[in-house]
């Protein structure tokens, strides 16, 4: 019970298919760190992968192991950086979590100086309701326009077929 409470305090509620995610730095040196990552999944998935990115470095994809109760995690050794993490649930419709820094997931680097990426994910919870409404409106207008275009093309073909039938009969 105490561990769950600590995870809720130190972790980050991701939303969508994901629950609380946590990151813990078990040990750190100048050229490596032992990192424990854990994420709670709200639906069943075939697998969960953690994608760690840092500026222009190659992305690191780490498969997480099922720990029971919808929790997936891993303990791994990587370069000491404050990575941006995106969790991916394979086989789930809304299978990508929003990006988060390790420090936002609860990682504490202590007194060690670790680089932070120059492109940091937004700290807010995403798009504002007004922006989302505008996006849905744009999507609806696009779908309507494509429907009208398809209707115009189909009606145009039917008229061409009628015209060619009449000229063949003559």
N, C-alpha and C positions, 0 to 999 in steps of 0.2 A: 504494500500500500504506500509506504514511504517513497519507494522508487517511482511509482506512477505519479505521485504528487510532484516529485522533483522533475520528472520529465515534462509535466505540464507547465511548471514554472520556467524551466530552462529551454524548453522546446518552442516550436512555432507551429501554430495551427495553419495548415496549408490550404485546406478547402478542396472542393471538388471530390474526387475519389479518395483523397488523402486526408488523414487526421493529423496528429501531432508528429513532427519530425524533430529529431535531436542529433546533435553532433558533440562529441567529447574528445578532446585531445588528451590521450593517455600519457604520452611522453613526447618530448620535442628536443631536437638538437639543431645544430646549424644547418645540416643538409637533409634531415628527414624528420617526419613526425608519425606517430602511431595515432590513427584517427578511428573512432568508433562512430558509425552512422546508423541511425535507426529511423524507420518511418512506419506509421500505422496506416493500414489500408482499410477503407470502408466497404470495399466490395472484393470479390475473389478475382484473382489475376493469375495468369500462367507464370509470370515472373515479374520481378521489379529490378530496375537498373537505375543506378545513380550516375548522372552525368556531371562531372566536375570540369569547370572551365575557368581559365584564367587568361585574360587578355588574348594575345596571339599564340599562346602555348597550344599544343595539340590537346584536344578534349580527352578526358579520361572517362571511360565507361566501366563501371564496376557493378557486376551482378550482385544483388543482395540475397541473402539466405533467409528462408522462412524460419521464423523463431516461434511460430504458434500464435494463435489468437489474432491473426491478421497483421502481425508485426513482422517486418523484414529488416535485416541489418547486416552489417559487416564490420570487421576490425581489420584495417589495412595500413600499410606503410606507404606514405607519399611525401613529396617535397613540401616543406612548411610554407604554405600560402593560405590566404583567406579566400578560398575558392568560391565561385558561384555554383550552387548545386541545383539541378533539376532532376526530380524523380520521375521515372517513366514506368507505368504499370502496363505490362504487355497483356493484351486481350481485354482491355477496358476501354469503353468509348471515350471518356474524358480522362485519358491516361497520362497526361503531363501535369506536373505540379508547377506552380509559379516559381520563378527563380528566387533563390535566397542565398545570402552569404553564410558561410559557416558560423560566423559570430552571431548572426540572427537565429541560428539553430541552437545556440548555447555554447559553442566552442570557446574555450578560454585559452589563449596563448600565453598567459602569464606575463612575465616581463620580457618575453622574447619579441623582437621586432620581426613581424612577418609582413610581406607585401600584400597590399589590397589592390584588387583590379581597378583599372582606370574607368572601366565601364561597369558601374554598380547597378544592380537591378533596382527598380523603383521601390521605395519603402512603403508606399500607400498600398491599399488593398486592390488596386487595379484601376479600371476606368470608372469615371463618374457615371451616375445614372443618365445624365443628359447625353454624354458621349455614346453610351450604349444604345440609347433610343435613336440617336442619329445614325449609328451603324446599322441597326435593324431597319430603319427607314430606307437607307441606301440599298440594303440588301433586297428589300421588298420592291423598290423601284427598279432595280436591276432585273429581278425575276419577272416583273410585269413587262418590262421592255423586251426581254427575250421571248416571253410568251407571245407578245404582239408580233414580233418579227417572225416567229415560227408560224403563226396563224397567217400572216401575209404571204409567206413563201408557199404554204400549203394551198391557200386559196388561189394564188397565182398559178400553181401547177394544175389545179383542177380546171381553170379557165383555158390553159394551154391544151390540155387533153381534149376538152370539148371542141375547141377550134380545130385541132388536128383531126378529130373524128368527122367533123362536118366537111372539111376539105377532102378527106379520103373518099367520102360518099359521092362527091360530085364528079 
